[in-house]
Structure formats: C-alpha cells, structure tokens
Amino acid sequence: MATLTVDVSEDRIVALVEQLSPSAKQAILRRLITDVDEWDAMTDIGEARVREVCRLRGIDWDSLSETERTALIDQLLHEA
C-alpha cells in the first residue's frame, strides 16, 4: 500500500478540529494529554466545586446552557 503525504497548515488543522463534535475533541485531548488520569481527576474536582458554588447560590448548574455556564465561570473568576 502506498503512503500519501498531505501538507496542511497548523491553522487549517486547528480550524478542522474546532468543527468536531465535543466527543471527538475529547478523544483528541486524551491522546494529547500525557497524564490524562490526572487531568480527569482535576476536571472532576473542578466540576464538583462549581456545582457546590452553584448550589450555595441557588443556581441549577444542569439547567444552564453552555453560554450561561461560560458566563457564570467568567463571573466567578472575576469576583476574586
């Protein structure tokens, strides 16, 4: 079987990755992150913390859209 090499710019690759589904992006991250178990643990802790902050503020994290979640995280980061 012959090997084909395609020259693609890094910008184009990034643009293509941005079009992928969230699960495909996650699969790419898992391959790129060498300590994926540590990363998973950190994200689990982060999610638990943000859910607790929401609970204390009377906010239902699960009912928020991605846009609302992003805005909330931005607001929390700028409160400190």
C-alpha positions in Angstrom: 0.0 0.0 0.0 1.3 3.4 -0.9 1.8 6.2 1.6 0.3 9.6 0.8 1.6 12.8 2.5 -0.6 15.9 2.6 0.8 19.3 3.5 -1.8 21.0 5.8 -1.1 24.2 7.7 -1.5 24.2 11.5 -4.1 26.9 11.3 -6.2 24.6 9.0 -5.8 21.7 11.4 -7.0 23.9 14.3 -10.0 25.1 12.2 -10.9 21.5 11.4 -10.6 20.4 15.0 -12.9 23.2 16.1 -15.6 21.8 13.8 -15.5 18.4 15.5 -18.1 17.1 18.0 -17.4 17.5 21.7 -16.7 13.8 22.0 -14.2 13.9 19.1 -12.5 16.9 20.7 -12.3 15.0 23.9 -10.7 12.0 22.2 -8.1 14.3 20.7 -7.4 15.8 24.1 -7.0 12.4 25.6 -4.4 11.5 23.0 -2.5 14.8 23.5 -2.5 14.9 27.3 0.1 12.5 28.7 -1.3 12.4 32.2 -5.0 12.0 31.3 -5.9 10.3 34.6 -4.5 13.3 36.5 -6.4 15.7 34.1 -9.7 13.7 34.6 -9.2 14.0 38.4 -8.7 17.7 38.2 -11.7 18.2 36.0 -13.9 16.1 38.3 -12.8 18.2 41.3 -13.4 21.4 39.3 -16.9 20.2 38.3 -17.7 19.3 41.9 -16.5 22.7 43.1 -18.5 24.7 40.6 -21.6 22.6 41.3 -21.2 23.4 45.0 -20.8 27.1 44.3 -24.0 27.0 42.2 -25.9 25.1 44.9 -24.9 27.7 47.5 -26.1 30.5 45.2 -29.3 28.7 44.3 -28.3 28.1 40.7 -29.1 24.8 39.0 -25.9 24.0 37.0 -27.6 21.3 35.0 -30.2 23.7 33.6 -27.7 26.2 32.4 -26.8 26.4 28.7 -23.1 26.3 27.6 -23.3 30.0 27.1 -24.7 30.6 30.6 -22.1 28.2 32.1 -19.3 30.1 30.4 -20.7 33.4 31.6 -21.0 32.1 35.1 -17.5 30.8 35.2 -16.2 34.1 33.8 -18.1 36.0 36.5 -16.8 33.7 39.3 -13.2 34.1 38.0 -13.5 37.9 38.1 -15.1 38.0 41.6 -11.8 37.2 43.4 
